[in-house]
Amino acid sequence: MLGSGEFWSARTILLAPPTASLSETFQSVQVDRLQHGWFLAEVQRLRGRVYLYDGAIETRQLSSDGRFIHPRDETSWHLLVINQFGQVSGCMRYSLADEAPFHHLDVARSALACSDKWGTRLREAVEAKKADAQRREISYAELGGWALTEEIRGSRQALRMAMNVYALAQLLGGAVGTTTATTRHRSSTILKKVGGTGLVSDGLELPPYYDPQYKCEMEILGFDSHLPNPKYKVWVEESRKHLANLTVICAESVYPGLEYLGVSAAGPVPRYSRQRLTLDHNQMID
């Protein structure tokens, strides 16, 4: 059983995309391009370090300052875990993809999508997920960019991150979606523990596969934010309350004058150094 004190011991930061509607969902929203950009760069550096060490990417795939950048980073939500030293120790990307055609999705770039036997079945399974979302008037989303430092891999904090994704999706109106999850460091196991399931097409579940791009075994999982594992339903509900009370950081206002709706405008340059993050905890993190 998870003790609440231990469960919430790490800090959480939520980065929002510029197109998000925030004022009715979250208690506090901070519009600050500098802070958003700095945290996003730290997320990308963490990914770069972890993926490079695991052998999933090569140095040439990183930016000159060590960041592993995804094309949808700027337009996605990002969940961050901050350790006791004020450093980003975990991250996950949540991307709404209602209008994206299949060939623009991350799953379309997987090795399974290129398989003569399973490629068509994968597309059919994903299109079924998107149709389900449209029928239920909820979103279709992709999860990705999950990276954890060694000290929290396989820990309760890793489990917490997975629950936070379900909670975030619920706060944003609900979603079904997909993710490509590595079996390395038990990532796919943790996601399945919270409620992720294998994709099914014509009664056949899509198998795990080896992805030569990332040099590891992978699984493509589906999720439904309204159907977490019943064992963790209470914790997902607690996560939702927790996230709703965070200060959310976004790069820019969606509408001019948004500050009159309770959204704070950009403040002074954030108090941190390039070597170590030092935050005003009352304003920026839970």
C-alpha positions in Angstrom: 0.0 0.0 0.0 1.3 3.5 -0.9 1.7 5.8 2.0 0.4 9.3 1.1 3.5 11.1 2.5 5.9 9.0 0.5 3.7 9.0 -2.5 3.7 12.8 -2.7 7.3 13.3 -1.5 8.7 14.4 -4.9 7.6 17.7 -6.6 5.6 17.9 -9.7 5.7 20.6 -12.4 3.2 20.7 -15.3 4.1 22.4 -18.5 1.1 23.3 -20.8 1.1 23.9 -24.6 0.1 27.3 -25.9 -3.2 26.1 -27.3 -4.5 24.7 -24.0 -7.6 26.0 -22.2 -6.5 26.4 -18.6 -8.4 28.8 -16.5 -11.4 26.6 -15.9 -9.4 23.5 -15.1 -6.4 24.6 -13.0 -6.3 26.8 -9.9 -3.2 28.7 -10.9 -1.6 29.3 -14.3 1.6 31.2 -14.8 2.4 32.5 -18.3 6.2 32.7 -18.5 8.1 31.9 -21.7 11.5 31.8 -19.9 10.4 29.4 -17.2 8.6 27.2 -19.7 11.5 27.1 -22.1 14.0 26.4 -19.4 12.1 23.5 -17.9 11.4 22.0 -21.4 15.1 22.2 -22.2 15.9 20.3 -18.9 13.3 17.7 -19.9 15.0 17.3 -23.3 18.5 17.0 -21.7 17.2 14.4 -19.3 15.9 12.4 -22.2 19.2 12.8 -24.0 21.2 11.5 -21.1 19.0 8.6 -20.3 18.4 7.4 -23.8 22.1 7.8 -24.8 23.2 5.8 -21.7 20.7 3.1 -22.5 22.0 2.9 -26.1 18.6 3.9 -27.5 19.9 6.8 -29.4 23.3 8.0 -30.8 25.1 11.3 -30.0 24.4 12.6 -33.5 20.7 12.6 -32.6 21.2 15.2 -29.8 21.4 18.9 -30.2 24.7 20.7 -29.6 23.7 21.1 -25.9 22.7 17.5 -25.4 18.9 17.7 -25.8 16.8 15.0 -27.4 14.1 17.0 -29.1 10.7 15.7 -30.3 8.8 17.6 -33.0 5.7 17.9 -30.8 7.5 19.0 -27.6 6.4 22.6 -28.0 2.7 21.7 -28.5 2.4 19.0 -25.8 1.8 18.8 -22.1 4.8 17.7 -20.0 4.7 16.1 -16.5 8.0 16.7 -14.6 9.2 15.1 -11.4 11.7 17.3 -9.4 14.0 15.7 -6.9 15.1 17.1 -3.5 18.0 18.9 -5.2 15.7 20.8 -7.5 16.7 18.8 -10.6 14.4 17.2 -13.2 14.5 13.4 -12.4 11.5 12.3 -14.4 9.4 13.4 -17.4 6.6 12.3 -19.7 5.0 13.9 -22.7 1.2 13.9 -23.3 0.2 14.9 -26.8 -3.4 15.5 -28.1 -3.6 14.1 -31.6 -7.3 14.2 -32.5 -6.7 15.7 -35.9 -3.4 13.9 -36.7 -3.5 11.4 -39.5 -2.0 8.0 -38.8 1.3 8.6 -40.6 2.0 11.6 -38.3 1.7 9.6 -35.1 4.6 8.2 -33.2 3.2 4.7 -33.5 3.4 5.0 -37.3 7.2 5.3 -37.0 7.5 2.1 -34.9 9.0 -1.1 -36.3 5.7 -2.8 -35.9 4.1 -0.3 -38.3 6.6 -1.4 -41.0 5.8 -5.1 -40.5 4.1 -6.8 -43.4 2.2 -9.0 -41.0 1.3 -6.4 -38.3 1.5 -3.0 -39.9 -2.1 -3.0 -41.3 -3.4 -4.4 -38.0 -1.7 -1.7 -36.0 -3.2 1.0 -38.2 -6.7 -0.6 -37.8 -6.3 -0.8 -34.0 -5.2 2.9 -33.8 -8.0 4.0 -36.1 -10.5 2.1 -33.9 -9.1 4.0 -30.9 -9.6 7.3 -32.6 -13.1 6.4 -33.7 -13.9 5.4 -30.1 -12.7 8.8 -28.9 -14.8 10.6 -31.5 -17.9 8.6 -30.6 -17.5 9.3 -26.9 -16.6 13.0 -27.6 -13.2 12.7 -25.8 -9.7 13.2 -27.0 -7.2 10.8 -28.7 -3.7 11.2 -27.2 -0.2 9.8 -27.4 2.1 9.3 -24.5 5.8 9.4 -25.0 9.1 10.9 -23.9 9.2 8.9 -20.6 12.6 9.2 -19.0 13.5 8.6 -15.4 16.8 8.9 -13.5 18.2 5.6 -12.1 17.1 6.4 -8.6 13.4 6.4 -9.4 13.2 3.8 -12.1 10.8 1.0 -11.0 9.9 3.0 -7.9 6.6 4.4 -6.5 7.5 7.7 -8.1 7.5 6.0 -11.5 4.1 4.5 -10.7 2.9 8.0 -9.6 3.9 9.4 -13.0 1.7 6.9 -14.7 -1.2 7.7 -12.5 -0.6 11.4 -13.1 -1.1 10.8 -16.8 -4.5 9.3 -16.2 -5.4 12.2 -13.9 -4.3 14.8 -16.4 -6.3 13.2 -19.2 -9.4 13.2 -16.9 -8.9 16.9 -16.1 -8.7 17.7 -19.8 -12.0 16.0 -20.5 -10.9 12.4 -20.9 -8.9 10.5 -23.5 -8.1 7.2 -25.1 -4.8 6.8 -26.7 -1.6 4.8 -27.4 2.0 4.7 -26.4 5.1 2.9 -27.5 6.6 1.5 -24.3 9.9 -0.2 -23.8 10.3 -3.3 -21.7 13.6 -1.8 -20.6 13.5 -0.7 -16.9 10.0 -2.2 -16.7 8.4 0.8 -18.3 5.7 -1.2 -20.2 5.0 -3.2 -17.0 4.4 -0.1 -15.0 2.0 1.3 -17.6 0.1 -2.0 -17.8 -0.1 -2.1 -14.0 -2.0 1.2 -13.9 -4.3 0.2 -16.8 -2.5 0.0 -20.1 -3.6 -2.8 -22.4 -2.3 -4.4 -25.6 -3.9 -3.2 -28.8 -6.3 -5.6 -30.5 -7.2 -5.9 -34.1 -9.7 -8.5 -35.4 -9.5 -10.3 -32.1 -5.7 -10.6 -32.2 -3.5 -8.7 -29.7 -0.5 -7.0 -31.3 2.7 -8.7 -30.0 5.8 -7.1 -28.4 8.5 -6.4 -31.0 12.2 -5.5 -31.3 12.7 -2.0 -32.5 16.1 -1.5 -34.2 15.8 2.2 -33.9 15.9 2.2 -30.1 17.7 -1.2 -29.8 15.2 -2.7 -27.4 12.0 -4.7 -27.0 8.9 -2.6 -27.2 5.2 -2.9 -26.8 2.4 -0.7 -28.2 -0.2 -0.1 -25.5 -3.6 1.5 -25.4 -5.1 3.3 -22.5 -8.4 4.8 -21.5 -8.3 7.6 -18.9 -11.7 6.6 -17.5 -10.6 2.9 -17.0 -7.5 2.8 -14.8 -6.8 -0.4 -12.9 -9.5 -0.4 -10.1 -6.7 -1.1 -7.6 -5.4 2.4 -8.3 -8.6 4.3 -8.9 -8.5 6.1 -5.6 -4.9 7.2 -6.2 -5.8 8.5 -9.7 -8.5 10.5 -8.1 -6.0 11.9 -5.6 -3.6 12.7 -8.4 -6.3 14.6 -10.2 -7.0 16.8 -7.2 -3.2 17.3 -6.8 -2.7 18.3 -10.4 -5.7 20.7 -10.4 -4.0 22.7 -7.6 -0.6 22.9 -9.2 0.7 26.1 -10.7 0.8 25.3 -14.4 3.5 27.0 -16.5 2.7 27.9 -20.1 4.8 29.8 -22.6 2.1 32.2 -23.8 -1.5 33.2 -23.4 -4.1 31.7 -25.6 -6.1 34.9 -25.6 -5.0 38.5 -25.1 -5.8 39.8 -21.6 -5.9 36.3 -20.1 -4.4 37.6 -16.9 -7.8 39.1 -16.1 -9.1 35.6 -15.8 -6.7 34.8 -13.0 -3.7 33.9 -15.1 -0.5 35.6 -14.0 1.7 37.3 -16.6 5.4 36.5 -16.9 7.4 37.5 -13.9 11.0 38.2 -13.4 13.7 35.9 -14.7 13.4 32.7 -12.7 15.7 32.0 -9.9 17.9 29.2 -11.1 21.3 28.5 -12.5 22.3 26.4 -15.4 24.0 23.9 -13.1 21.2 23.5 -10.5 17.6 24.4 -10.4 16.6 26.6 -7.5 12.9 27.5 -7.4 10.4 29.6 -5.6 8.4 26.7 -4.4 5.4 28.8 -3.4 4.9 30.0 -7.0 6.2 27.2 -9.3 5.7 23.8 -7.8 3.4 22.0 -5.5 
